[in-house]
Amino acid sequence: MGVVTYDFEVTSPISPTRLFKALTVESGKVFPKAAPHAVKSVELQGNGGPGSIAKINFAEGLPYQYVKHEIEYHDQDNLSYSYSVIEGGPLGDKLEKISFENKFVAGADGGSVCKSLMKFYTIGDCVFTEEEIKDQIQRMDRVYKAVEAYLETNPDVCN
Protein backbone atom coordinates (compact mmCIF):
# COMPACT_ATOMS: atom_id res chain seq x y z
CA MET A 1 0.00 0.00 0.00
CA GLY A 2 1.18 3.48 -0.83
CA VAL A 3 -0.04 6.85 0.38
CA VAL A 4 -0.36 9.88 -1.85
CA THR A 5 -0.96 13.20 -0.04
CA TYR A 6 -2.41 16.36 -1.49
CA ASP A 7 -2.94 19.76 0.16
CA PHE A 8 -5.43 22.29 -1.12
CA GLU A 9 -7.44 25.30 0.00
CA VAL A 10 -10.87 26.58 -0.96
CA THR A 11 -12.04 30.12 -0.26
CA SER A 12 -15.65 31.09 0.35
CA PRO A 13 -17.64 34.24 1.08
CA ILE A 14 -19.48 32.26 3.82
CA SER A 15 -18.27 32.55 7.43
CA PRO A 16 -16.20 29.63 8.74
CA THR A 17 -18.81 28.74 11.40
CA ARG A 18 -21.76 28.56 8.97
CA LEU A 19 -19.81 26.63 6.36
CA PHE A 20 -18.45 24.17 8.92
CA LYS A 21 -21.95 23.58 10.28
CA ALA A 22 -23.45 23.10 6.80
CA LEU A 23 -20.76 20.63 5.72
CA THR A 24 -20.69 18.61 8.95
CA VAL A 25 -23.40 18.95 11.60
CA GLU A 26 -26.25 19.85 9.22
CA SER A 27 -25.02 18.05 6.09
CA GLY A 28 -27.91 15.58 6.16
CA LYS A 29 -30.37 18.45 5.78
CA VAL A 30 -28.27 20.83 3.67
CA PHE A 31 -26.74 18.56 0.99
CA PRO A 32 -30.01 17.26 -0.56
CA LYS A 33 -31.49 20.79 -0.60
CA ALA A 34 -28.37 22.55 -1.87
CA ALA A 35 -27.28 19.93 -4.39
CA PRO A 36 -30.29 17.79 -5.41
CA HIS A 37 -28.53 17.23 -8.76
CA ALA A 38 -25.81 15.35 -6.87
CA VAL A 39 -27.05 14.21 -3.44
CA LYS A 40 -30.29 12.29 -2.94
CA SER A 41 -29.94 11.76 0.82
CA VAL A 42 -27.53 11.44 3.75
CA GLU A 43 -27.95 8.70 6.35
CA LEU A 44 -26.10 8.96 9.67
CA GLN A 45 -25.26 5.96 11.83
CA GLY A 46 -24.19 7.26 15.24
CA ASN A 47 -24.29 10.67 16.88
CA GLY A 48 -22.14 12.49 14.33
CA GLY A 49 -19.00 12.25 16.43
CA PRO A 50 -15.95 10.01 16.00
CA GLY A 51 -16.87 6.50 14.90
CA SER A 52 -20.11 7.61 13.23
CA ILE A 53 -20.74 6.58 9.63
CA ALA A 54 -22.33 8.94 7.12
CA LYS A 55 -23.70 7.35 3.94
CA ILE A 56 -24.21 9.85 1.13
CA ASN A 57 -26.57 8.54 -1.55
CA PHE A 58 -26.02 10.17 -4.93
CA ALA A 59 -28.60 11.19 -7.50
CA GLU A 60 -29.39 8.92 -10.44
CA GLY A 61 -27.06 9.20 -13.41
CA LEU A 62 -23.89 9.98 -11.47
CA PRO A 63 -20.85 7.67 -11.71
CA TYR A 64 -21.23 6.51 -8.09
CA GLN A 65 -24.33 5.33 -6.23
CA TYR A 66 -23.09 6.18 -2.74
CA VAL A 67 -20.09 6.79 -0.54
CA LYS A 68 -19.56 6.03 3.16
CA HIS A 69 -17.55 8.35 5.40
CA GLU A 70 -16.24 7.30 8.80
CA ILE A 71 -15.92 10.35 11.03
CA GLU A 72 -12.63 10.27 12.89
CA TYR A 73 -12.43 13.70 14.50
CA HIS A 74 -14.95 16.50 14.94
CA ASP A 75 -14.10 19.70 16.83
CA GLN A 76 -16.84 22.29 16.52
CA ASP A 77 -14.96 24.79 18.73
CA ASN A 78 -11.92 24.80 16.42
CA LEU A 79 -13.93 24.24 13.21
CA SER A 80 -11.97 21.17 12.22
CA TYR A 81 -12.85 17.61 11.36
CA SER A 82 -11.46 14.54 9.68
CA TYR A 83 -13.06 11.59 8.02
CA SER A 84 -12.22 8.74 5.68
CA VAL A 85 -14.06 7.44 2.64
CA ILE A 86 -14.29 3.76 3.55
CA GLU A 87 -16.77 2.38 1.01
CA GLY A 88 -18.26 3.21 -2.37
CA GLY A 89 -17.51 6.21 -4.52
CA PRO A 90 -14.07 6.31 -6.10
CA LEU A 91 -12.48 3.48 -4.09
CA GLY A 92 -12.80 0.67 -6.63
CA ASP A 93 -9.74 -1.49 -7.25
CA LYS A 94 -7.13 1.28 -6.83
CA LEU A 95 -7.90 2.81 -3.44
CA GLU A 96 -8.34 1.28 -0.01
CA LYS A 97 -9.54 4.58 1.48
CA ILE A 98 -9.25 8.35 1.20
CA SER A 99 -8.71 10.42 4.35
CA PHE A 100 -9.49 14.12 4.73
CA GLU A 101 -8.36 16.57 7.39
CA ASN A 102 -10.26 19.87 7.15
CA LYS A 103 -9.93 23.13 9.05
CA PHE A 104 -12.02 26.26 8.49
CA VAL A 105 -10.43 29.62 9.23
CA ALA A 106 -11.45 33.23 8.70
CA GLY A 107 -10.61 34.61 5.29
CA ALA A 108 -9.13 38.04 4.66
CA ASP A 109 -12.36 39.29 3.10
CA GLY A 110 -14.69 38.23 5.92
CA GLY A 111 -15.43 34.84 4.41
CA SER A 112 -13.52 31.67 5.08
CA VAL A 113 -10.76 29.38 3.89
CA CYS A 114 -11.07 25.61 4.11
CA LYS A 115 -7.63 24.05 4.40
CA SER A 116 -7.64 20.38 3.46
CA LEU A 117 -5.14 17.57 3.52
CA MET A 118 -6.16 14.52 1.50
CA LYS A 119 -4.46 11.14 1.78
CA PHE A 120 -5.10 8.51 -0.87
CA TYR A 121 -4.28 4.98 0.33
CA THR A 122 -3.61 2.86 -2.73
CA ILE A 123 -4.05 -0.90 -3.01
CA GLY A 124 -0.85 -2.80 -3.67
CA ASP A 125 1.38 -1.02 -6.13
CA CYS A 126 -1.44 0.92 -7.85
CA VAL A 127 -0.68 4.51 -8.76
CA PHE A 128 -3.21 7.29 -8.18
CA THR A 129 -2.26 10.20 -10.42
CA GLU A 130 -2.51 13.94 -9.86
CA GLU A 131 -5.09 14.03 -12.67
CA GLU A 132 -7.26 11.52 -10.76
CA ILE A 133 -6.84 13.56 -7.57
CA LYS A 134 -7.92 16.75 -9.34
CA ASP A 135 -10.94 14.91 -10.77
CA GLN A 136 -12.00 13.94 -7.22
CA ILE A 137 -11.55 17.52 -6.04
CA GLN A 138 -13.70 18.83 -8.90
CA ARG A 139 -16.50 16.40 -7.98
CA MET A 140 -16.39 17.56 -4.35
CA ASP A 141 -16.14 21.20 -5.40
CA ARG A 142 -19.48 21.01 -7.26
CA VAL A 143 -21.28 20.07 -4.04
CA TYR A 144 -19.21 22.56 -2.02
CA LYS A 145 -20.15 25.42 -4.37
CA ALA A 146 -23.81 24.34 -4.34
CA VAL A 147 -23.80 24.42 -0.51
CA GLU A 148 -22.13 27.83 -0.60
CA ALA A 149 -24.78 29.18 -3.02
CA TYR A 150 -27.57 27.68 -0.89
CA LEU A 151 -26.21 29.40 2.23
CA GLU A 152 -25.92 32.71 0.39
CA THR A 153 -29.58 32.59 -0.71
CA ASN A 154 -30.79 31.25 2.67
CA PRO A 155 -29.14 33.48 5.29
CA ASP A 156 -31.05 31.88 8.20
CA VAL A 157 -29.69 28.37 7.53
CA CYS A 158 -26.85 27.09 9.76
CA ASN A 159 -26.59 30.12 12.04
N, CA, C and O of each residue as an XYZ file, in Angstrom:
636
protein
N       0.848     -1.180      0.000
C       0.000      0.000      0.000
C       0.888      1.236      0.000
O       1.884      1.311      0.719
N       0.504      2.188     -0.814
C       1.175      3.476     -0.834
C       0.225      4.559     -0.372
O      -0.987      4.353     -0.319
N       0.774      5.706     -0.042
C      -0.038      6.850      0.375
C       0.388      8.059     -0.444
O       1.562      8.425     -0.487
N      -0.596      8.666     -1.092
C      -0.365      9.877     -1.853
C      -1.067     11.008     -1.106
O      -2.266     10.913     -0.843
N      -0.348     12.074     -0.760
C      -0.958     13.196     -0.041
C      -1.116     14.385     -0.973
O      -0.354     14.566     -1.922
N      -2.128     15.190     -0.673
C      -2.411     16.362     -1.494
C      -3.034     17.431     -0.602
O      -4.048     17.189      0.053
N      -2.423     18.613     -0.581
C      -2.937     19.764      0.165
C      -3.665     20.691     -0.788
O      -3.222     20.898     -1.918
N      -4.785     21.253     -0.336
C      -5.428     22.292     -1.124
C      -6.279     23.172     -0.221
O      -6.615     22.796      0.902
N      -6.619     24.350     -0.731
C      -7.443     25.304      0.004
C      -8.581     25.769     -0.897
O      -8.436     25.870     -2.115
N      -9.719     26.048     -0.261
C     -10.871     26.577     -0.961
C     -11.345     27.803     -0.199
O     -11.541     27.742      1.014
N     -11.530     28.912     -0.899
C     -12.040     30.120     -0.259
C     -13.548     30.215     -0.478
O     -14.095     29.658     -1.429
N     -14.199     30.933      0.424
C     -15.647     31.085      0.354
C     -16.060     32.418      0.964
O     -15.406     32.895      1.891
N     -17.133     33.030      0.463
C     -17.643     34.243      1.082
C     -18.447     33.954      2.365
O     -18.831     34.881      3.078
N     -18.697     32.674      2.651
C     -19.478     32.256      3.822
C     -18.559     32.197      5.039
O     -17.395     31.813      4.923
N     -19.079     32.575      6.199
C     -18.273     32.545      7.425
C     -17.833     31.122      7.744
O     -18.521     30.166      7.385
N     -16.692     30.973      8.416
C     -16.205     29.629      8.744
C     -17.209     28.817      9.576
O     -17.367     27.616      9.354
N     -17.875     29.457     10.515
C     -18.805     28.743     11.398
C     -19.998     28.191     10.616
O     -20.368     27.029     10.785
N     -20.598     29.020      9.763
C     -21.755     28.562      8.968
C     -21.358     27.462      8.001
O     -22.072     26.469      7.862
N     -20.240     27.626      7.341
C     -19.813     26.634      6.358
C     -19.475     25.310      7.037
O     -19.849     24.245      6.547
N     -18.774     25.376      8.155
C     -18.452     24.166      8.920
C     -19.738     23.440      9.322
O     -19.847     22.224      9.162
N     -20.690     24.177      9.834
C     -21.952     23.577     10.280
C     -22.689     22.931      9.107
O     -23.199     21.818      9.232
N     -22.746     23.625      7.971
C     -23.452     23.097      6.800
C     -22.795     21.834      6.249
O     -23.487     20.928      5.784
N     -21.477     21.769      6.299
C     -20.758     20.633      5.721
C     -20.569     19.469      6.689
O     -20.163     18.380      6.284
N     -20.866     19.699      7.972
C     -20.688     18.612      8.952
C     -21.989     18.350      9.714
O     -22.711     17.403      9.403
N     -22.279     19.167     10.687
C     -23.403     18.950     11.599
C     -24.747     18.877     10.871
O     -25.573     18.018     11.180
N     -24.966     19.762      9.918
C     -26.252     19.847      9.221
C     -26.207     19.273      7.808
O     -27.130     19.505      7.027
N     -25.173     18.540      7.466
C     -25.018     18.052      6.085
C     -26.196     17.191      5.623
O     -26.569     17.236      4.451
N     -26.771     16.425      6.515
C     -27.907     15.579      6.155
C     -29.111     16.370      5.686
O     -29.886     15.892      4.858
N     -29.274     17.569      6.206
C     -30.368     18.451      5.779
C     -29.953     19.332      4.604
O     -30.737     19.550      3.679
N     -28.724     19.834      4.641
C     -28.272     20.828      3.667
C     -27.942     20.208      2.309
O     -28.374     20.736      1.284
N     -27.196     19.115      2.268
C     -26.737     18.557      0.990
C     -27.876     18.284      0.004
O     -27.802     18.736     -1.138
N     -28.939     17.552      0.410
C     -30.008     17.264     -0.563
C     -30.749     18.526     -1.040
O     -31.242     18.562     -2.168
N     -30.829     19.544     -0.199
C     -31.494     20.789     -0.605
C     -30.584     21.637     -1.490
O     -31.035     22.222     -2.474
N     -29.323     21.699     -1.140
C     -28.373     22.546     -1.869
C     -27.931     21.920     -3.186
O     -27.694     22.627     -4.166
N     -27.824     20.616     -3.208
C     -27.285     19.928     -4.390
C     -28.141     18.720     -4.777
O     -27.637     17.599     -4.825
N     -29.434     18.938     -5.055
C     -30.286     17.791     -5.410
C     -29.844     17.098     -6.701
O     -30.181     15.937     -6.934
N     -29.090     17.812     -7.535
C     -28.535     17.229     -8.759
C     -27.453     16.189     -8.454
O     -27.117     15.363     -9.303
N     -26.914     16.240     -7.237
C     -25.812     15.349     -6.868
C     -26.150     14.433     -5.686
O     -25.802     13.253     -5.700
N     -26.822     14.966     -4.672
C     -27.054     14.209     -3.438
C     -28.545     13.961     -3.236
O     -29.345     14.891     -3.144
N     -28.894     12.667     -3.170
C     -30.285     12.290     -2.935
C     -30.605     12.330     -1.438
O     -31.646     12.848     -1.033
N     -29.705     11.782     -0.623
C     -29.938     11.757      0.819
C     -28.634     11.478      1.550
O     -27.648     11.036      0.960
N     -28.659     11.752      2.871
C     -27.529     11.438      3.750
C     -28.092     10.685      4.937
O     -29.024     11.149      5.594
N     -27.525      9.521      5.212
C     -27.947      8.701      6.349
C     -26.810      8.673      7.355
O     -25.664      8.409      6.992
N     -27.118      8.944      8.618
C     -26.097      8.958      9.666
C     -26.315      7.799     10.618
O     -27.413      7.611     11.142
N     -25.259      7.020     10.839
C     -25.260      5.957     11.835
C     -24.364      6.429     12.967
O     -23.148      6.524     12.796
N     -24.944      6.724     14.112
C     -24.194      7.255     15.240
C     -24.649      8.664     15.549
O     -25.653      9.137     15.017
N     -23.896      9.335     16.419
C     -24.293     10.673     16.883
C     -23.605     11.808     16.120
O     -23.769     12.977     16.471
N     -22.852     11.480     15.098
C     -22.142     12.495     14.325
C     -20.714     12.721     14.794
O     -19.951     13.434     14.143
N     -20.350     12.120     15.914
C     -18.996     12.246     16.434
C     -18.101     11.136     15.907
O     -18.505     10.371     15.032
N     -16.885     11.046     16.438
C     -15.945     10.009     16.000
C     -16.565      8.613     16.054
O     -17.242      8.255     17.018
N     -16.321      7.839     15.006
C     -16.869      6.498     14.897
C     -18.196      6.435     14.160
O     -18.629      5.355     13.758
N     -18.841      7.567     13.978
C     -20.105      7.607     13.234
C     -19.826      7.376     11.753
O     -18.744      7.683     11.253
N     -20.826      6.828     11.062
C     -20.737      6.579      9.628
C     -21.813      7.414      8.938
O     -22.988      7.362      9.301
N     -21.391      8.181      7.939
C     -22.332      8.942      7.118
C     -22.348      8.316      5.735
O     -21.310      8.210      5.082
N     -23.539      7.898      5.286
C     -23.696      7.345      3.942
C     -24.369      8.408      3.090
O     -25.493      8.821      3.372
N     -23.675      8.847      2.048
C     -24.209      9.847      1.133
C     -24.677      9.109     -0.117
O     -23.877      8.497     -0.826
N     -25.972      9.174     -0.376
C     -26.565      8.539     -1.549
C     -26.653      9.570     -2.668
O     -27.224     10.646     -2.492
N     -26.084      9.232     -3.812
C     -26.018     10.172     -4.925
C     -27.236     10.068     -5.832
O     -27.918      9.044     -5.864
N     -27.497     11.127     -6.558
C     -28.604     11.192     -7.503
C     -28.372     10.222     -8.660
O     -27.237      9.859     -8.971
N     -29.460      9.818     -9.280
C     -29.393      8.923    -10.438
C     -28.557      9.563    -11.546
O     -28.580     10.779    -11.735
N     -27.830      8.732    -12.264
C     -27.059      9.199    -13.407
C     -25.625      9.597    -13.093
O     -24.843      9.856    -14.009
N     -25.271      9.649    -11.832
C     -23.893      9.979    -11.471
C     -23.034      8.708    -11.500
O     -23.568      7.601    -11.435
N     -21.715      8.860    -11.598
C     -20.852      7.674    -11.711
C     -20.871      6.763    -10.477
O     -20.579      5.572    -10.586
N     -21.209      7.310     -9.316
C     -21.226      6.514     -8.088
C     -22.627      6.528     -7.499
O     -23.341      7.525     -7.601
N     -23.021      5.408     -6.875
C     -24.328      5.328     -6.227
C     -24.298      5.940     -4.827
O     -25.244      6.604     -4.404
N     -23.201      5.704     -4.123
C     -23.094      6.182     -2.745
C     -21.632      6.214     -2.331
O     -20.752      5.722     -3.036
N     -21.401      6.809     -1.165
C     -20.091      6.794     -0.540
C     -20.324      6.766      0.969
O     -21.261      7.392      1.466
N     -19.479      6.046      1.693
C     -19.565      6.028      3.159
C     -18.341      6.713      3.739
O     -17.204      6.421      3.366
N     -18.604      7.640      4.670
C     -17.553      8.348      5.401
C     -17.546      7.856      6.841
O     -18.601      7.742      7.464
N     -16.376      7.568      7.367
C     -16.235      7.305      8.799
C     -15.646      8.565      9.425
O     -14.558      9.008      9.057
N     -16.376      9.129     10.367
C     -15.924     10.351     11.030
C     -14.890      9.969     12.079
O     -15.137      9.128     12.943
N     -13.729     10.604     11.983
C     -12.632     10.273     12.886
C     -12.416     11.339     13.952
O     -12.022     11.035     15.078
N     -12.679     12.591     13.584
C     -12.429     13.702     14.499
C     -13.415     14.807     14.153
O     -13.643     15.102     12.980
N     -13.995     15.413     15.174
C     -14.953     16.502     14.943
C     -14.822     17.490     16.097
O     -15.184     17.177     17.232
N     -14.306     18.678     15.809
C     -14.096     19.702     16.835
C     -14.810     20.980     16.410
O     -14.271     21.791     15.656
N     -16.025     21.141     16.908
C     -16.838     22.292     16.522
C     -16.239     23.601     17.032
O     -16.387     24.636     16.383
N     -15.569     23.572     18.174
C     -14.961     24.793     18.725
C     -13.826     25.315     17.846
O     -13.661     26.526     17.696
N     -13.049     24.408     17.269
C     -11.921     24.802     16.420
C     -12.216     24.666     14.923
O     -11.329     24.839     14.087
N     -13.477     24.355     14.599
C     -13.934     24.238     13.214
C     -13.043     23.313     12.382
O     -12.614     23.656     11.281
N     -12.784     22.148     12.936
C     -11.968     21.168     12.220
C     -12.585     19.779     12.350
O     -13.229     19.451     13.347
N     -12.369     18.986     11.324
C     -12.848     17.607     11.358
C     -12.062     16.769     10.371
O     -11.447     17.278      9.433
N     -12.101     15.472     10.610
C     -11.461     14.544      9.683
C     -12.367     13.333      9.509
O     -13.111     12.939     10.407
N     -12.271     12.772      8.330
C     -13.056     11.587      8.018
C     -12.345     10.813      6.921
O     -11.450     11.326      6.250
N     -12.766      9.568      6.757
C     -12.224      8.742      5.681
C     -13.356      8.167      4.856
O     -14.378      7.739      5.392
N     -13.166      8.160      3.542
C     -14.063      7.441      2.644
C     -13.672      5.979      2.782
O     -12.546      5.598      2.461
N     -14.609      5.157      3.262
C     -14.291      3.760      3.545
C     -15.016      2.769      2.630
O     -14.695      1.581      2.599
N     -16.007      3.285      1.881
C     -16.773      2.385      1.007
C     -17.435      3.199     -0.094
O     -17.830      4.347      0.111
N     -17.548      2.586     -1.258
C     -18.260      3.209     -2.370
C     -17.439      4.286     -3.061
O     -16.222      4.374     -2.903
N     -18.146      5.099     -3.829
C     -17.508      6.211     -4.518
C     -16.316      5.791     -5.342
O     -16.381      4.803     -6.074
N     -15.228      6.528     -5.235
C     -14.068      6.311     -6.103
C     -13.132      5.189     -5.666
O     -12.093      4.993     -6.297
N     -13.459      4.446     -4.613
C     -12.484      3.483     -4.095
C     -12.117      2.405     -5.105
O     -10.941      2.265     -5.441
N     -13.058      1.661     -5.586
C     -12.799      0.666     -6.632
C     -11.633     -0.261     -6.350
O     -11.440     -0.708     -5.219
N     -10.853     -0.547     -7.392
C      -9.742     -1.492     -7.252
C      -8.392     -0.802     -7.085
O      -7.360     -1.471     -7.040
N      -8.386      0.541     -6.991
C      -7.132      1.279     -6.828
C      -6.928      1.814     -5.413
O      -5.795      1.930     -4.946
N      -8.020      2.138     -4.736
C      -7.905      2.810     -3.443
C      -8.548      2.012     -2.321
O      -9.663      1.506     -2.449
N      -7.817      1.914     -1.218
C      -8.344      1.284     -0.006
C      -9.240      2.271      0.732
O     -10.327      1.919      1.188
N      -8.765      3.524      0.843
C      -9.545      4.584      1.483
C      -8.942      5.931      1.106
O      -7.824      6.017      0.597
N      -9.718      6.980      1.370
C      -9.249      8.354      1.203
C      -9.545      9.067      2.509
O     -10.684      9.060      2.977
N      -8.532      9.681      3.101
C      -8.710     10.421      4.354
C      -8.633     11.921      4.097
O      -7.866     12.386      3.254
N      -9.441     12.662      4.841
C      -9.492     14.118      4.726
C      -9.321     14.737      6.108
O      -9.938     14.293      7.077
N      -8.489     15.754      6.190
C      -8.360     16.571      7.395
C      -8.714     17.987      6.966
O      -8.047     18.559      6.105
N      -9.758     18.557      7.559
C     -10.256     19.869      7.153
C     -10.281     20.834      8.325
O     -10.624     20.467      9.449
N      -9.913     22.065      8.039
C      -9.931     23.133      9.050
C     -10.462     24.384      8.370
O      -9.996     24.763      7.295
N     -11.442     25.025      9.005
C     -12.022     26.257      8.485
C     -11.490     27.428      9.293
O     -11.542     27.428     10.523
N     -10.979     28.422      8.587
C     -10.434     29.621      9.231
C     -11.031     30.850      8.563
O     -11.550     30.776      7.449
N     -10.949     31.979      9.256
C     -11.454     33.232      8.702
C     -10.619     33.654      7.507
O      -9.391     33.572      7.527
N     -11.297     34.102      6.478
C     -10.614     34.610      5.290
C     -10.359     36.102      5.431
O     -10.954     36.765      6.281
N      -9.491     36.617      4.612
C      -9.128     38.037      4.664
C     -10.304     38.950      4.337
O     -10.350     40.088      4.804
N     -11.246     38.469      3.546
C     -12.364     39.294      3.102
C     -13.634     39.126      3.936
O     -14.701     39.599      3.542
N     -13.527     38.462      5.073
C     -14.693     38.228      5.919
C     -15.337     36.877      5.695
O     -16.209     36.474      6.465
N     -14.930     36.181      4.673
C     -15.433     34.844      4.411
C     -14.595     33.809      5.134
O     -14.235     33.988      6.297
N     -14.290     32.733      4.443
C     -13.517     31.667      5.076
C     -12.583     30.996      4.087
O     -12.688     31.166      2.872
N     -11.665     30.229      4.655
C     -10.758     29.382      3.887
C     -10.857     27.990      4.506
O     -10.713     27.822      5.717
N     -11.102     27.007      3.661
C     -11.075     25.614      4.111
C      -9.742     25.037      3.682
O      -9.450     24.934      2.490
N      -8.936     24.661      4.662
C      -7.628     24.050      4.400
C      -7.791     22.543      4.533
O      -8.229     22.045      5.570
N      -7.437     21.827      3.485
C      -7.636     20.379      3.461
C      -6.353     19.628      3.152
O      -5.538     20.055      2.334
N      -6.200     18.519      3.816
C      -5.143     17.568      3.519
C      -5.838     16.260      3.162
O      -6.589     15.702      3.962
N      -5.579     15.784      1.954
C      -6.155     14.521      1.495
C      -5.046     13.477      1.456
O      -3.914     13.763      1.065
N      -5.393     12.266      1.869
C      -4.455     11.144      1.782
C      -5.156     10.003      1.053
O      -6.199      9.515      1.488
N      -4.567      9.593     -0.055
C      -5.096      8.510     -0.873
C      -4.291      7.258     -0.576
O      -3.091      7.214     -0.846
N      -4.940      6.239     -0.021
C      -4.281      4.981      0.332
C      -4.522      3.988     -0.802
O      -5.629      3.477     -0.971
N      -3.477      3.725     -1.570
C      -3.614      2.857     -2.734
C      -3.512      1.386     -2.356
O      -2.915      1.028     -1.341
N      -4.101      0.550     -3.188
C      -4.052     -0.900     -3.010
C      -2.834     -1.430     -3.750
O      -2.630     -1.137     -4.928
N      -2.032     -2.210     -3.048
C      -0.850     -2.804     -3.669
C       0.070     -1.746     -4.260
O       0.396     -0.753     -3.609
N       0.477     -1.969     -5.488
C       1.379     -1.019     -6.132
C       0.651     -0.107     -7.126
O       1.279      0.465     -8.018
N      -0.658      0.029     -6.977
C      -1.438      0.918     -7.850
C      -0.953      2.355     -7.695
O      -0.485      2.758     -6.629
N      -1.071      3.104     -8.760
C      -0.685      4.507     -8.764
C      -1.946      5.343     -8.921
O      -2.773      5.072     -9.792
N      -2.090      6.348     -8.084
C      -3.210      7.290     -8.184
C      -2.597      8.615     -8.602
O      -1.836      9.221     -7.848
N      -2.932      9.064     -9.805
C      -2.258     10.200    -10.418
C      -2.811     11.539     -9.945
O      -3.896     11.606     -9.367
N      -2.058     12.596    -10.196
C      -2.513     13.942     -9.860
C      -3.775     14.287    -10.648
O      -4.642     14.998    -10.140
N      -3.888     13.804    -11.861
C      -5.095     14.029    -12.667
C      -6.317     13.401    -11.993
O      -7.385     14.012    -11.952
N      -6.165     12.189    -11.469
C      -7.261     11.518    -10.763
C      -7.610     12.267     -9.473
O      -8.781     12.371     -9.111
N      -6.602     12.782     -8.791
C      -6.835     13.563     -7.575
C      -7.628     14.820     -7.912
O      -8.602     15.142     -7.232
N      -7.222     15.522     -8.945
C      -7.920     16.750     -9.342
C      -9.349     16.461     -9.781
O     -10.237     17.285     -9.563
N      -9.583     15.314    -10.392
C     -10.941     14.908    -10.770
C     -11.809     14.742     -9.523
O     -12.961     15.175     -9.503
N     -11.254     14.112     -8.479
C     -12.003     13.943     -7.224
C     -12.309     15.294     -6.584
O     -13.410     15.511     -6.078
N     -11.345     16.189     -6.609
C     -11.549     17.518     -6.035
C     -12.641     18.264     -6.797
O     -13.465     18.936     -6.176
N     -12.666     18.163     -8.115
C     -13.705     18.829     -8.903
C     -15.085     18.294     -8.558
O     -16.040     19.067     -8.474
N     -15.208     16.992     -8.356
C     -16.500     16.402     -7.980
C     -16.971     16.966     -6.636
O     -18.135     17.331     -6.476
N     -16.049     17.030     -5.680
C     -16.390     17.560     -4.353
C     -16.706     19.047     -4.435
O     -17.601     19.539     -3.748
N     -15.969     19.755     -5.278
C     -16.138     21.199     -5.397
C     -17.531     21.563     -5.909
O     -18.067     22.606     -5.534
N     -18.119     20.733     -6.748
C     -19.476     21.008     -7.256
C     -20.478     21.042     -6.114
O     -21.340     21.920     -6.068
N     -20.370     20.095     -5.194
C     -21.276     20.071     -4.041
C     -20.938     21.228     -3.105
O     -21.839     21.892     -2.593
N     -19.659     21.474     -2.880
C     -19.207     22.560     -2.018
C     -19.772     23.897     -2.506
O     -20.303     24.675     -1.714
N     -19.657     24.158     -3.802
C     -20.149     25.418     -4.372
C     -21.675     25.495     -4.309
O     -22.233     26.576     -4.126
N     -22.347     24.357     -4.460
C     -23.806     24.339     -4.343
C     -24.227     24.658     -2.908
O     -25.196     25.387     -2.697
N     -23.510     24.119     -1.923
C     -23.800     24.419     -0.514
C     -23.551     25.902     -0.247
O     -24.353     26.562      0.415
N     -22.465     26.409     -0.752
C     -22.132     27.828     -0.598
C     -23.250     28.711     -1.177
O     -23.684     29.662     -0.526
N     -23.708     28.405     -2.376
C     -24.778     29.181     -3.017
C     -26.075     29.078     -2.217
O     -26.799     30.062     -2.072
N     -26.363     27.891     -1.703
C     -27.567     27.680     -0.892
C     -27.515     28.542      0.371
O     -28.514     29.155      0.748
N     -26.357     28.588      1.020
C     -26.214     29.396      2.231
C     -26.331     30.888      1.917
O     -26.882     31.650      2.712
N     -25.819     31.302      0.769
C     -25.920     32.714      0.387
C     -27.375     33.125      0.158
O     -27.765     34.236      0.518
N     -28.173     32.251     -0.429
C     -29.581     32.591     -0.706
C     -30.505     32.258      0.460
O     -31.683     32.614      0.427
N     -30.002     31.592      1.477
C     -30.786     31.248      2.674
C     -30.017     31.672      3.917
O     -29.450     30.829      4.612
N     -29.992     32.970      4.201
C     -29.138     33.480      5.289
C     -29.494     32.993      6.695
O     -28.699     33.170      7.618
N     -30.669     32.383      6.880
C     -31.048     31.880      8.197
C     -30.618     30.437      8.446
O     -30.758     29.931      9.559
N     -30.096     29.774      7.415
C     -29.692     28.373      7.530
C     -28.288     28.300      8.155
O     -27.382     29.037      7.766
N     -28.134     27.408      9.116
C     -26.848     27.093      9.756
C     -26.256     28.276     10.529
O     -25.042     28.479     10.522
N     -27.082     29.024     11.168
C     -26.592     30.120     12.037
C     -26.418     29.649     13.451
O     -26.017     30.428     14.316
